């Protein structure tokens, strides 16, 4: 009984701190102008230690990943992220010849999109899901590897392991947190993938990138509630809203956009800038890459 009371109080306090933090952030946004930086490096100097690679974030994601793997096995009905629907649709476009469908996932953390997609597909549909992450995150997630789920620190290493370009290259709200988003968007487009999914993108209609600082609570990272033993705290890391014109120009060099859909869950607003949350599902212009 005492354990239940302590746990309930722990959850209550975390929920309360989250609500208070959200409220204070909304008030600050209305009253104060958010600082915009000339470079990622300049913004990084005002952020948490190691920013998005902070060891507290990585430890939390790992702890939540363990709990989620237990919960998803018994979750009915399964709750999926909207981006999984696009992945399901694309797996049907890939010719089913009995071979593995290769999917790369840039910034995929512990592989939650893989877990949800795997639950939605019939067992006989074989996957090779390659998560591409920071060295720190990839190292910590190695214990979750299976015959289908692997972790790498670069697109090159993932390609070397798979032996073939991916059928689908997926990324969700990740490139905007890198030092050079357009560089990584080009790298994804140069991977030779038949299809691309740029999920939960935060982009601006401005003609230049908007670099600011994302402020969040530690508990917001990973899937699920803050586990026992973790103390919630504020985490800061640089964020870049890439111009929509540059984003689409880069993609359209090698891909056609099949469709887009709005998703504001990954958006980072800055002052009164014209920023939108969009997802892009793309198909290679090279016939030989459509499989």
C-alpha positions in Angstrom: 0.0 0.0 0.0 2.8 2.4 0.9 4.6 1.7 -2.4 1.4 2.5 -4.3 1.0 5.8 -2.4 4.6 6.9 -3.0 4.4 5.9 -6.8 1.1 7.8 -7.2 2.6 10.9 -5.5 5.7 10.6 -7.7 3.5 10.6 -10.9 1.3 13.4 -9.5 4.3 15.6 -8.9 5.8 14.9 -12.3 2.5 15.7 -14.0 2.2 18.9 -11.9 5.8 20.1 -12.8 5.1 19.4 -16.5 1.9 21.5 -16.4 3.6 24.3 -14.6 6.5 24.2 -17.0 4.2 24.3 -20.0 2.2 27.2 -18.6 5.4 29.2 -17.8 6.7 28.6 -21.3 3.5 29.8 -22.9 3.6 33.0 -20.7 7.2 33.6 -21.7 6.5 33.2 -25.4 3.7 35.8 -25.1 5.7 38.3 -23.1 9.3 37.9 -24.3 10.9 37.7 -27.7 12.8 34.4 -28.2 16.5 34.7 -29.0 17.6 33.7 -32.5 21.2 32.7 -33.3 23.5 33.1 -36.3 24.8 29.5 -36.0 24.2 26.2 -34.3 27.5 26.6 -32.4 26.4 29.9 -31.0 23.1 28.4 -29.8 24.9 25.3 -28.4 26.9 27.4 -26.0 23.7 28.4 -24.1 22.4 24.8 -23.9 22.6 21.9 -21.5 25.8 19.9 -21.4 26.0 17.9 -24.7 22.5 19.2 -25.5 20.5 16.4 -27.2 23.3 13.9 -26.4 23.0 14.7 -22.7 23.5 11.5 -20.7 20.4 12.1 -18.7 18.3 12.1 -21.9 20.0 8.9 -23.2 19.6 7.1 -19.8 15.9 8.0 -19.7 15.2 6.9 -23.3 16.8 3.6 -22.4 14.8 3.1 -19.3 11.6 4.0 -21.1 12.5 1.7 -24.0 12.7 -1.3 -21.6 9.3 -0.5 -20.2 7.7 0.1 -23.6 8.9 -3.3 -24.9 7.0 -4.9 -22.1 3.9 -2.8 -22.6 3.5 -3.0 -26.3 3.4 -6.8 -26.1 0.1 -6.6 -24.2 -1.3 -3.3 -25.5 -4.8 -3.7 -27.1 -5.7 -2.0 -29.2 -2.3 -0.9 -30.3 -1.7 2.9 -30.3 0.5 3.9 -33.2 2.2 7.1 -34.2 0.7 8.8 -37.3 4.0 8.3 -39.2 3.6 4.5 -39.0 0.6 4.8 -41.3 2.8 6.1 -44.1 5.3 3.3 -43.4 2.6 0.7 -43.7 1.4 2.2 -47.0 5.0 2.1 -48.4 5.6 -1.5 -47.4 2.7 -2.4 -49.6 4.4 -0.5 -52.5 7.6 -2.5 -52.1 7.3 -5.7 -54.2 6.9 -8.7 -51.9 9.4 -11.2 -53.2 10.0 -12.9 -49.8 13.2 -10.9 -49.1 13.7 -8.5 -46.3 12.3 -5.0 -46.6 15.2 -2.7 -45.6 14.3 0.4 -43.7 16.7 3.1 -42.4 15.6 5.3 -39.5 17.6 8.5 -39.0 17.4 9.6 -35.3 15.2 6.6 -34.4 16.4 6.4 -30.8 15.4 3.0 -29.5 13.5 1.9 -32.6 9.9 2.7 -31.5 8.7 3.1 -35.1 10.1 -0.3 -35.8 8.2 -1.8 -32.8 4.9 -0.3 -33.8 5.3 -1.2 -37.5 6.3 -4.7 -36.7 3.1 -5.2 -34.6 1.0 -4.0 -37.6 2.6 -6.3 -40.2 2.0 -10.1 -40.6 4.8 -12.2 -39.0 5.9 -13.5 -42.4 6.8 -10.0 -43.6 10.5 -9.8 -43.0 12.2 -6.5 -42.0 15.7 -5.2 -41.6 15.4 -1.9 -39.6 18.6 0.1 -39.2 18.5 3.0 -36.7 21.1 5.7 -37.3 21.9 7.6 -34.1 24.6 9.5 -32.3 27.5 7.4 -31.0 26.3 7.7 -27.4 22.7 6.7 -28.2 23.6 3.9 -30.5 25.9 2.4 -27.9 23.3 2.4 -25.2 20.6 0.9 -27.5 22.7 -2.0 -28.6 21.2 -4.3 -26.0 17.8 -4.0 -27.8 19.2 -5.4 -31.1 17.5 -8.4 -32.7 17.9 -10.1 -36.0 15.7 -7.4 -37.5 16.7 -4.3 -35.5 20.2 -2.9 -35.6 21.9 0.4 -34.5 24.5 2.4 -36.4 26.2 5.8 -36.1 26.2 6.6 -39.8 24.3 6.0 -43.1 27.6 4.6 -44.5 27.8 1.9 -41.8 24.1 1.0 -42.2 24.6 0.6 -46.0 27.7 -1.5 -45.4 25.7 -3.8 -43.1 22.6 -4.1 -45.3 24.5 -4.6 -48.5 21.8 -2.7 -50.4 20.2 0.7 -50.3 17.1 0.9 -48.2 13.7 0.3 -49.7 12.4 3.1 -47.3 14.3 5.8 -45.5 12.4 7.2 -42.5 13.2 10.1 -40.2 10.9 11.7 -37.6 11.6 15.1 -36.0 15.4 14.5 -36.0 17.2 16.5 -38.7 16.2 19.8 -37.2 18.3 19.0 -34.1 21.5 18.3 -36.0 24.3 20.9 -36.5 23.5 21.0 -40.3 20.0 19.9 -41.2 20.4 20.4 -45.0 23.6 18.3 -45.0 21.7 15.3 -43.4 18.7 15.8 -45.7 21.0 15.5 -48.7 22.6 12.4 -47.2 19.2 10.8 -46.8 18.4 11.7 -50.4 21.7 10.3 -51.6 21.2 6.9 -49.8 19.6 5.4 -52.9 16.4 4.7 -51.1 13.3 3.9 -53.2 11.0 5.9 -50.8 11.6 8.6 -48.2 9.4 9.6 -45.2 10.3 12.9 -43.6 8.0 12.8 -40.7 7.2 15.6 -38.2 9.2 18.3 -39.9 9.3 21.8 -38.5 10.0 24.2 -41.4 9.7 27.9 -42.1 8.3 29.8 -45.0 11.1 32.3 -44.5 14.0 32.5 -46.9 16.6 31.5 -44.3 17.0 29.1 -41.5 15.9 30.1 -38.0 18.1 28.7 -35.3 16.8 28.9 -31.7 16.9 26.9 -28.5 14.4 24.1 -27.7 13.5 24.0 -24.0 11.8 20.9 -22.7 11.5 18.7 -19.6 13.6 15.6 -19.3 10.4 13.6 -18.9 9.2 14.5 -22.4 11.9 12.3 -24.0 11.1 8.7 -24.9 7.8 6.9 -24.9 5.9 6.8 -21.6 6.0 8.2 -18.1 9.1 9.3 -16.2 10.4 6.1 -14.5 11.0 5.8 -10.8 14.4 7.1 -9.8 14.6 9.9 -12.4 14.3 13.5 -11.3 12.6 15.8 -13.9 14.7 18.8 -15.0 14.9 21.3 -17.9 16.9 20.3 -21.0 18.0 22.7 -23.6 19.3 22.0 -27.1 19.6 23.9 -30.5 16.8 23.6 -33.0 16.8 24.7 -36.7 13.7 25.5 -38.8 14.9 25.0 -42.4 13.3 27.1 -45.2 10.5 25.2 -46.9 12.0 26.3 -50.3 15.4 24.8 -49.5 13.9 21.7 -48.0 11.8 20.9 -51.0 14.6 21.9 -53.5 16.9 19.4 -51.9 14.3 16.6 -52.0 13.1 17.3 -55.6 16.6 16.8 -57.1 16.1 13.0 -56.8 12.6 12.4 -55.6 9.0 13.2 -56.4 6.7 14.1 -53.5 3.9 11.5 -53.5 1.9 13.3 -50.8 2.3 15.5 -47.7 0.3 15.7 -44.5 0.2 18.2 -41.6 1.5 17.2 -38.2 2.2 19.9 -35.7 3.6 17.5 -33.0 7.2 18.2 -34.1 6.8 21.9 -34.6 9.0 24.5 -32.9 7.5 28.0 -33.1 9.8 31.0 -32.8 8.3 34.5 -32.1 5.9 35.4 -34.9 7.8 33.5 -37.7 5.7 31.6 -40.2 6.5 28.1 -39.2 4.6 24.9 -40.2 4.6 21.2 -39.3 4.7 19.0 -42.4 5.4 15.4 -43.4 6.7 14.4 -46.8 6.3 11.0 -48.4 8.5 10.7 -51.5 9.3 8.3 -54.4 12.6 8.1 -56.2 12.7 9.6 -59.7 15.0 6.7 -60.8 12.9 3.8 -62.1 15.5 1.2 -61.1 15.2 2.2 -57.5 11.5 1.5 -57.3 11.2 -2.1 -56.1 
